[in-house]
Amino acid sequence: MADHASPNLPSRHFEATAQFYAALGFVEVWRDAGWMILARGSLRLEFFPHPELDPFSSWFSCCLRLDDLDAFYAACRSAGLVEAQSGQPRLHAPKIEPWGGRAAALIDPDGTLLRLIQN
């Protein structure tokens, strides 16, 4: 199964969002005043402007289903993201979940939870 995702996520500021995700290997493939699309291989993250978003109360989330969770997690760590229980951005290490799958988590600067799930 290939990596895949095309969530629609909030961004308080497109340029800051693009810079954050560029450090994780994403490139900008589309941007206008009302929409931005970032790509990393077959992954697509689509963003809409939400300048009034409070990142500490954000409830936005999505799942990235990955063929190589460890490689993506290593890219996050190489970009300087740290494992922490609060704040953003931050990471939660990969682990076996009660449902039997293996997953990690990334909280971006806007408070969006990205569940990183091994295919």
N, C-alpha and C positions, 0 to 999 in steps of 0.2 A: 504494500500500500504506500502511496506517495504522501509526503507531507502535504497538508492542505488546510486552508482556512481563508475566509473572506469576511471577517467580522466588520461591523460598522461601529467605530469607537469615537469617544470625544477627545478633542484636543483644545487645550486652552490657548495654544499658540502653535500654529503649524511649523514654524521654523524650529522651535525648541523640540517639538515632537520628532521632526525629521532628523535632527542632530542626535537625539537620544537613540533612535532606532538604527541610524547609520552605524553607530558603534557596535551594533549587534549584527551587522551585515546586510541591513535592508537598504535599498536604493529607492529614490523617489521616481515613480513612473507616471504620475499625473498630479497636477495641482492647479486649482483655480481658487477663487475667493471662498467657495463653498464646499470644496471636497479635496482630499488628498489621498493618494494611493501609494503605499510603500510595498516593495516586493523583496523577498529573499528566496531565491529559487522558486518553488511552486507556492510558497506562502504569500498571501496578500492580506495586508491590513489596510482598511479604508477608514479615513477619519473625517469627521465633520467638526466645524467650529463650535466650541462651547466655552467661550471666554469666562463665563460666570461660574463655571464648575468649581466646587470645593473638593479638592483631591482627598481630603480627610473624611469626607462623607460619601464619596463616589460609590455607586453600586454597580458600575459597568464591569462586565467580564466577558471573556471568551475562552475557547479551547483551541490550542494549537496541537494538532495530532502529528507527531514527529516519528519518522523512521529511525532517527538517531537522537534520542533525548539527551544522551551524555554529551554529544558534540555541540548541540545547541546550548546546553547548560554551561559547558566549558567556554563557549563564545561569550556568554553573559558574564562569567567570572573574569575572563580576559579583558572585558570592557570596564572592569572595575566595580561591578555590582557586588554587593555584599549580602551574605545571609543575615537576616535580622527578623525580629518579631514585630517591629513597628517602623513607621516612616516609609518614605518612598523616594527614589526607587529602592527595591529590595528583592531578595530571592528567598525561596524556601527550597531546600535540597530535595533531590529525587528520593522517593520512598515507595514501598509497596503499599497501596491503598487497601482498605477493607474489602473493596469490590474485586481485588485480585490484580488490578493493573498497576503500572508504575507511573508516577506522576511527580512533577515539581511545580513551582509557581514563581511567577514574576509579577511584581507590582510596579507599574510604570510611574513616571513623575506626575501624571494626572490622576493617580489612584486607581487605574484600571487593573483588574486582576486578569492575568493571562495564565490559564492552566496549561501546563506543558505536559502532554500525555504521550507516552511511548505507544506507537502503533503496535 
